[in-house]
Amino acid sequence: MADLLAAIREGEALPATGTAHGHVRLKDGRLARIAYAYEDDPTAAARLHLQAEAFRHLAPAGRTPRLHEVIEPRPDCPVER
């Protein structure tokens, strides 16, 4: 996970187009989707896991990006709105 956080920090933050999540283009070409959450938000982890499950559920259809990893909400997440 530390490698992924470092890759996000070194990536290119893409212009924000909404209020639910942001994107960072990683140097290896992958796109990191960063769900926004406020510190001490008791629902953040549950929402993140629900979104991750939706990606896993839809993956066999080949219509969504592949989910590589989920990082739990944390104060040191490198992406800001």
DSSP file (Angstrom, degrees, kcal/mol; ACC not computed):
  #  RESIDUE AA STRUCTURE BP1 BP2  ACC     N-H-->O    O-->H-N    N-H-->O    O-->H-N    TCO  KAPPA ALPHA  PHI   PSI    X-CA   Y-CA   Z-CA
    1    1 A M     >        0   0    0      0, 0.0     4,-2.5     0, 0.0     5,-0.2   0.000 360.0 360.0 360.0 -35.5    0.0    0.0    0.0
    2    2 A A  H  >  +     0   0    0      1,-0.2     4,-2.2     2,-0.2     5,-0.2   0.882 360.0  53.3 -60.3 -36.7    2.9    2.4    0.7
    3    3 A D  H  > S+     0   0    0      2,-0.2     4,-2.3     1,-0.2    -1,-0.2   0.900 108.9  48.6 -64.1 -40.2    3.9    2.0   -2.9
    4    4 A L  H  > S+     0   0    0      2,-0.2     4,-2.3     1,-0.2    -2,-0.2   0.912 110.4  50.3 -67.8 -41.7    0.5    2.9   -4.2
    5    5 A L  H  X S+     0   0    0     -4,-2.5     4,-2.3     1,-0.2    -1,-0.2   0.904 111.6  48.9 -62.0 -39.8    0.3    6.0   -1.9
    6    6 A A  H  X S+     0   0    0     -4,-2.2     4,-1.9    -5,-0.2    -2,-0.2   0.906 109.6  52.0 -64.9 -40.8    3.7    7.1   -3.2
    7    7 A A  H  X S+     0   0    0     -4,-2.3     4,-0.8     1,-0.2    20,-0.3   0.872 109.7  49.8 -63.4 -36.9    2.5    6.5   -6.8
    8    8 A I  H >< S+     0   0    0     -4,-2.3     3,-0.7     2,-0.2    -2,-0.2   0.924 109.5  50.8 -66.9 -44.1   -0.6    8.7   -6.1
    9    9 A R  H 3< S+     0   0    0     -4,-2.3    -2,-0.2     1,-0.2    -1,-0.2   0.859 115.0  43.6 -60.7 -35.0    1.6   11.4   -4.6
   10   10 A E  H 3< S+     0   0    0     -4,-1.9    -1,-0.2    -5,-0.1    -2,-0.2   0.553 100.9  94.0 -87.4  -9.0    3.8   11.4   -7.7
   11   11 A G  S << S-     0   0    0     -4,-0.8     2,-0.7    -3,-0.7    15,-0.2  -0.069  85.0 -95.0 -78.8-179.0    1.0   11.1  -10.2
   12   12 A E  E     -A   25   0A   0     13,-2.6    13,-2.7     0, 0.0     2,-0.3  -0.877  32.0-137.7-102.0 112.5   -0.9   13.9  -12.1
   13   13 A A  E     -A   24   0A   0     -2,-0.7    11,-0.2    11,-0.2     3,-0.1  -0.542  22.4-141.1 -68.0 127.5   -4.0   15.1  -10.4
   14   14 A L        -     0   0    0      9,-2.6     9,-0.4    -2,-0.3     3,-0.1  -0.548  32.8 -79.9 -88.9 157.0   -6.7   15.5  -13.1
   15   15 A P        -     0   0    0      0, 0.0     2,-0.2     0, 0.0    -1,-0.1  -0.277  50.6-113.5 -57.6 136.3   -9.2   18.4  -13.1
   16   16 A A        +     0   0    0      1,-0.1     6,-0.1    65,-0.1     3,-0.1  -0.512  37.0 172.7 -72.0 135.3  -12.1   17.8  -10.6
   17   17 A T        +     0   0    0      4,-0.4     2,-0.3    -2,-0.2    -1,-0.1   0.398  62.9  16.0-121.3  -2.0  -15.4   17.4  -12.3
   18   18 A G        -     0   0    0      3,-0.3    -1,-0.0     1,-0.0     0, 0.0  -0.858  69.0-113.2-154.8-172.3  -17.6   16.5   -9.4
   19   19 A T  S    S+     0   0    0     -2,-0.3     3,-0.1    -3,-0.1    17,-0.0   0.451  99.0  64.2-113.1  -3.8  -17.8   16.3   -5.6
   20   20 A A  S    S-     0   0    0      1,-0.3    16,-2.4    15,-0.1     2,-0.3   0.812 111.4  -7.6 -92.9 -33.2  -17.8   12.6   -4.9
   21   21 A H  E     - B   0  35A   0     14,-0.3    -4,-0.4    60,-0.0    -3,-0.3  -0.990  54.8-144.0-159.5 161.6  -14.3   11.6   -6.1
   22   22 A G  E     - B   0  34A   0     12,-2.6    12,-3.1    -2,-0.3     2,-0.4  -0.740  17.1-130.9-123.1 174.0  -11.2   12.8   -7.9
   23   23 A H  E     - B   0  33A   0     -9,-0.4    -9,-2.6    -2,-0.2     2,-0.4  -0.967  11.8-168.9-131.5 145.2   -8.7   11.1  -10.3
   24   24 A V  E     -AB  13  32A   0      8,-2.1     8,-3.3    -2,-0.4     2,-0.6  -0.996  20.0-138.1-131.5 126.8   -5.0   10.9  -10.5
   25   25 A R  E     -AB  12  31A   0    -13,-2.7   -13,-2.6    -2,-0.4     6,-0.2  -0.766  24.9-144.3 -83.9 118.5   -3.1    9.5  -13.5
   26   26 A L    >   -     0   0    0      4,-2.9     3,-2.2    -2,-0.6   -18,-0.1  -0.449  21.6-112.2 -81.7 157.3   -0.3    7.3  -12.3
   27   27 A K  T 3  S+     0   0    0    -20,-0.3    -1,-0.1     1,-0.3    -2,-0.0   0.750 117.1  59.2 -62.1 -24.1    3.0    7.2  -14.0
   28   28 A D  T 3  S-     0   0    0      2,-0.1    -1,-0.3     1,-0.0     3,-0.1   0.404 123.0-103.7 -86.3   4.6    2.3    3.6  -15.1
   29   29 A G  S <  S+     0   0    0     -3,-2.2    -2,-0.1     1,-0.3    -1,-0.0   0.198  79.9 129.0  97.6 -16.3   -0.8    4.7  -16.9
   30   30 A R        -     0   0    0     -5,-0.1    -4,-2.9     1,-0.1     2,-0.5  -0.299  55.1-129.6 -69.3 159.8   -3.4    3.5  -14.4
   31   31 A L  E     -B   25   0A   0     -6,-0.2     2,-0.5    -3,-0.1    -6,-0.2  -0.957  13.8-149.7-112.9 122.2   -6.0    5.9  -13.1
   32   32 A A  E     -B   24   0A   0     -8,-3.3    -8,-2.1    -2,-0.5     2,-0.6  -0.804   5.7-154.0 -92.0 128.4   -6.5    6.2   -9.4
   33   33 A R  E     -B   23   0A   0     -2,-0.5     2,-0.7   -10,-0.2   -10,-0.2  -0.916  10.2-162.5-102.7 118.2  -10.1    7.0   -8.3
   34   34 A I  E     -B   22   0A   0    -12,-3.1   -12,-2.6    -2,-0.6     2,-0.4  -0.888   7.8-147.3-109.6 109.5  -10.0    8.8   -5.0
   35   35 A A  E     -B   21   0A   0     -2,-0.7   -14,-0.3   -14,-0.2     2,-0.2  -0.594  22.6-124.6 -74.5 130.2  -13.3    8.9   -3.1
   36   36 A Y        +     0   0    0    -16,-2.4     2,-0.3    -2,-0.4    -1,-0.1  -0.520  38.7 164.0 -76.2 141.7  -13.6   12.1   -1.1
   37   37 A A        -     0   0    0     -2,-0.2     2,-0.3    37,-0.1    37,-0.1  -0.982  32.2-124.1-152.8 150.5  -14.3   11.8    2.7
   38   38 A Y    >   -     0   0    0     -2,-0.3     3,-1.8     1,-0.1     6,-0.2  -0.740  41.3 -93.5 -95.7 146.6  -14.0   14.1    5.6
   39   39 A E  T 3  S+     0   0    0     -2,-0.3    -1,-0.1     1,-0.3    35,-0.0  -0.284 112.8  18.4 -56.1 141.8  -12.0   13.2    8.6
   40   40 A D  T 3  S+     0   0    0      1,-0.2    -1,-0.3     2,-0.0     3,-0.0   0.649  83.0 150.3  67.6  17.8  -14.0   11.5   11.3
   41   41 A D    X   -     0   0    0     -3,-1.8     3,-1.2     1,-0.2     4,-0.4  -0.730  33.8-160.5 -79.2 109.9  -16.8   10.6    8.8
   42   42 A P  T 3  S+     0   0    0      0, 0.0     4,-0.3     0, 0.0    -1,-0.2   0.655  87.0  50.7 -69.6 -13.5  -18.1    7.4   10.3
   43   43 A T  T 3> S+     0   0    0      1,-0.1     4,-2.4     2,-0.1     5,-0.2   0.500  83.3  92.0 -99.3  -4.8  -19.7    6.4    6.9
   44   44 A A  H <> S+     0   0    0     -3,-1.2     4,-2.5     1,-0.2     5,-0.2   0.919  87.0  45.5 -59.8 -48.6  -16.6    6.9    4.7
   45   45 A A  H  > S+     0   0    0     -4,-0.4     4,-2.5     1,-0.2    -1,-0.2   0.910 113.2  50.2 -64.2 -41.8  -15.3    3.3    5.0
   46   46 A A  H  > S+     0   0    0     -4,-0.3     4,-2.0     2,-0.2    -1,-0.2   0.911 112.0  47.6 -63.5 -42.0  -18.7    1.7    4.4
   47   47 A R  H  X S+     0   0    0     -4,-2.4     4,-2.3     2,-0.2    -2,-0.2   0.909 111.4  51.4 -64.6 -41.6  -19.3    3.9    1.3
   48   48 A L  H  X S+     0   0    0     -4,-2.5     4,-2.5    -5,-0.2    -2,-0.2   0.924 110.8  47.5 -61.1 -45.2  -15.9    3.1    0.0
   49   49 A H  H  X S+     0   0    0     -4,-2.5     4,-2.3     2,-0.2    -1,-0.2   0.856 110.1  53.0 -67.1 -34.6  -16.5   -0.6    0.4
   50   50 A L  H  X S+     0   0    0     -4,-2.0     4,-1.8     2,-0.2    -1,-0.2   0.917 111.0  46.7 -64.6 -43.2  -19.9   -0.4   -1.3
   51   51 A Q  H  X S+     0   0    0     -4,-2.3     4,-2.0     2,-0.2    -2,-0.2   0.914 112.0  50.6 -64.8 -42.6  -18.3    1.4   -4.3
   52   52 A A  H  X S+     0   0    0     -4,-2.5     4,-2.3     1,-0.2    -2,-0.2   0.903 108.7  52.0 -62.2 -40.8  -15.5   -1.2   -4.5
   53   53 A E  H  X S+     0   0    0     -4,-2.3     4,-2.6     1,-0.2    -1,-0.2   0.873 106.3  54.3 -64.3 -36.2  -18.0   -4.0   -4.4
   54   54 A A  H  X S+     0   0    0     -4,-1.8     4,-2.1     2,-0.2    -1,-0.2   0.916 108.5  48.8 -63.0 -42.3  -19.9   -2.3   -7.3
   55   55 A F  H  X S+     0   0    0     -4,-2.0     4,-1.2     2,-0.2    -2,-0.2   0.917 113.0  47.5 -62.7 -42.7  -16.6   -2.3   -9.4
   56   56 A R  H  < S+     0   0    0     -4,-2.3     3,-0.2     1,-0.2    -2,-0.2   0.906 111.6  50.8 -64.4 -41.1  -16.0   -6.0   -8.5
   57   57 A H  H  < S+     0   0    0     -4,-2.6    -1,-0.2     1,-0.2    -2,-0.2   0.884 115.6  41.2 -63.8 -40.0  -19.6   -6.9   -9.4
   58   58 A L  H >X>S+     0   0    0     -4,-2.1     3,-1.5     1,-0.2     5,-0.7   0.613  90.0  91.6 -85.5 -12.9  -19.4   -5.2  -12.8
   59   59 A A  G ><5S+     0   0    0     -4,-1.2     3,-1.9     1,-0.3    -1,-0.2   0.857  77.5  60.4 -53.7 -42.9  -15.9   -6.3  -13.7
   60   60 A P  G 345S+     0   0    0      0, 0.0    -1,-0.3     0, 0.0    -2,-0.1   0.783  98.0  60.4 -60.2 -23.8  -17.0   -9.5  -15.6
   61   61 A A  G <45S-     0   0    0     -3,-1.5    -2,-0.2    -4,-0.2    -3,-0.1   0.681 102.3-135.2 -75.1 -16.6  -19.0   -7.3  -18.0
   62   62 A G  T <<5S+     0   0    0     -3,-1.9    -3,-0.1    -4,-0.5     4,-0.1   0.721  75.3 110.0  71.2  21.0  -15.7   -5.6  -19.0
   63   63 A R      < +     0   0    0     -5,-0.7    -4,-0.1     2,-0.1    -1,-0.1   0.427  65.5  58.5-108.5  -1.4  -17.4   -2.1  -18.9
   64   64 A T  S    S-     0   0    0     -6,-0.3     3,-0.1    -5,-0.2    -2,-0.1  -0.898  92.8 -93.6-124.6 156.1  -15.7   -0.7  -15.8
   65   65 A P        -     0   0    0      0, 0.0     2,-0.2     0, 0.0    -2,-0.1  -0.326  52.0 -96.2 -62.7 151.7  -12.0   -0.1  -15.0
   66   66 A R        -     0   0    0      1,-0.1     2,-0.7    -4,-0.1   -10,-0.1  -0.498  31.8-129.4 -70.2 135.1  -10.3   -2.9  -13.1
   67   67 A L        +     0   0    0     -2,-0.2     3,-0.1     1,-0.2    -1,-0.1  -0.793  31.5 173.2 -86.9 114.5  -10.2   -2.4   -9.4
   68   68 A H        -     0   0    0     -2,-0.7     2,-0.3     1,-0.3    -1,-0.2   0.853  59.7 -14.3 -90.4 -39.6   -6.5   -3.0   -8.3
   69   69 A E        -     0   0    0      2,-0.0     2,-0.4   -65,-0.0    -1,-0.3  -0.990  50.9-138.0-163.3 153.5   -6.6   -2.0   -4.7
   70   70 A V        -     0   0    0     -2,-0.3     2,-0.5    -3,-0.1   -21,-0.0  -0.988  15.1-159.2-120.5 129.4   -8.7   -0.3   -2.0
   71   71 A I        -     0   0    0     -2,-0.4     3,-0.1   -67,-0.0    -2,-0.0  -0.938  24.0-121.1-108.4 125.4   -7.1    2.0    0.5
   72   72 A E        -     0   0    0     -2,-0.5   -27,-0.0     1,-0.1   -28,-0.0  -0.266  42.3 -85.5 -60.5 148.2   -9.0    2.6    3.7
   73   73 A P        +     0   0    0      0, 0.0    -1,-0.1     0, 0.0   -28,-0.1  -0.310  62.4 165.2 -55.3 136.6   -9.9    6.3    4.5
   74   74 A R    >   -     0   0    0     -3,-0.1     3,-1.3   -37,-0.1   -37,-0.1  -0.990  48.0-117.7-155.5 151.4   -7.0    7.9    6.3
   75   75 A P  T 3  S+     0   0    0      0, 0.0   -36,-0.1     0, 0.0    -1,-0.1   0.761 109.4  57.6 -65.5 -25.1   -5.9   11.5    7.2
   76   76 A D  T 3   +     0   0    0      2,-0.0     0, 0.0    -3,-0.0     0, 0.0   0.200  68.3 139.3 -95.4  19.0   -2.7   11.2    5.1
   77   77 A C    <   -     0   0    0     -3,-1.3   -72,-0.0     1,-0.1   -43,-0.0  -0.438  53.8-135.3 -61.1 132.5   -4.4   10.4    1.8
   78   78 A P  S    S+     0   0    0      0, 0.0     2,-0.5     0, 0.0    -1,-0.1   0.480  74.5  85.4 -77.4  -1.9   -2.4   12.5   -0.7
   79   79 A V        -     0   0    0    -57,-0.0     2,-0.3     2,-0.0    -2,-0.1  -0.856  53.3-174.5-107.4 132.0   -5.3   13.9   -2.8
   80   80 A E              0   0    0     -2,-0.5   -44,-0.0     1,-0.1     0, 0.0  -0.874 360.0 360.0-118.1 154.3   -7.1   17.0   -1.8
   81   81 A R              0   0    0     -2,-0.3   -65,-0.1   -59,-0.1    -1,-0.1   0.460 360.0 360.0 -79.2 360.0  -10.2   18.6   -3.4
